[in-house]
Amino acid sequence: MAVPPRSKLPLAALGARLRDAGLTTRALAAWAGTARIAALPARLAEMPVRPPTPADAILALCVGGAEVARDRLRVPSAPALTALIDELIARELIACEGDRLRARVAIVPLGPALLVCDRLDAPIERALVCWPDDSSHHLASAIPPGRRAGWLDLGCGSAFAPLARPELATRIVGVDINERAVRYAQLGAGLSGIAHLAASLGDVGAVCEPAELVTCNAPIPDPPGIDRRPANVWRRAEPGFFDRLWPALRRAVAPGGMIVIHGAGEAVLPALADAGGERVVVTYTPAGVRGFAIGWWRPGAPARFAAVRRALTPDRPHIDPADREEALAR
């Protein structure tokens, strides 16, 4: 089948058409039983293998990574779907072989936004832009509310946190060393119509314009003797990463600003315990298990350090700003 000419349709208009076609959190929850992106891999694995209905074909294609017959997306009452598919093919977001369609990337509803990452079945390699896990939800939910002038997200990946909470700043900049991640973050921002979110290529240690809010979902520190083949390093820290990260965070935050970091407790706790300013660390995994934590750091605030552990519950499945306030109140 001939690929139609590349369209000039703006990304925001394409994103609006995708949502009109059914790529929404409400439709996702009805189809998969959850709209929480981190929970989708398990839900999708449990779903019976059967041809999607026309109503959920766009979800099976863009979220589930399924191969979908083009006639599944030909709905007499929605002729715009044909033009939408042609647009996605033209932008090389969908591959078409004969009458079969397959998404080249995952496009997943995230609130009113659309997040772009590698498909669940993508090969594990160093450049993989992984499917967001619960760490992404923890970081996004832990950021205190309020509008800031600037937000810098270091190691932004697919820009989960800024896409989830774009209202938190007038200007948002994501930085990542992975060129593919930057491209996906830019695509997600465009599809979501979030014009004040930009992503650029760079190391966490690079000099950036200071921002009132600085965030980072840090990779896992390597234990001694780790096998660093690509299958084992795609979400692990490169040697020296944390030596660059902590000074970079301090340089990047504007006077009076806040740093919010998610990471392994073994990296976050000792670093913030020895730092200045106000530091709050909430570890959320059971004792005796390699723990993960959210750290809130205000370098310019009066010196104070609070560290607590909190059990996750169905009512509060992710760390949130109330955890910080409760830790400070103890």
Sequence and secondary structure as in RCSB ss.txt:
>XXXX:A:sequence
MAVPPRSKLPLAALGARLRDAGLTTRALAAWAGTARIAALPARLAEMPVRPPTPADAILALCVGGAEVARDRLRV
PSAPALTALIDELIARELIACEGDRLRARVAIVPLGPALLVCDRLDAPIERALVCWPDDSSHHLASAIPPGRRAG
WLDLGCGSAFAPLARPELATRIVGVDINERAVRYAQLGAGLSGIAHLAASLGDVGAVCEPAELVTCNAPIPDPPG
IDRRPANVWRRAEPGFFDRLWPALRRAVAPGGMIVIHGAGEAVLPALADAGGERVVVTYTPAGVRGFAIGWWRPG
APARFAAVRRALTPDRPHIDPADREEALAR
>XXXX:A:secstr
          HHHHHHHHHHTT SHHHHHHHHS   GGGHHHHHHHS      TTTHHHHHHTS   EEGGGG B
TTBTHHHHHHHHHHHTTSEEEETTEEEESSEEEEETTEEEEE  TTS   TT      HHHHHHHHHS  S EEE
EEEET TTTHHHHH GGGEEEEEEEES HHHHHHHHHHHHHHT TTEEEEE  TTS    EEEEEEE  B   TT
   SHHHHTTB  TTHHHHHHHHHHHHEEEEEEEEEEEEHHHHHHHHHTSSSEEEEEE S TTS  EEEEEEETT
S  EEEEEE    SSS S  HHHHHHHHH 
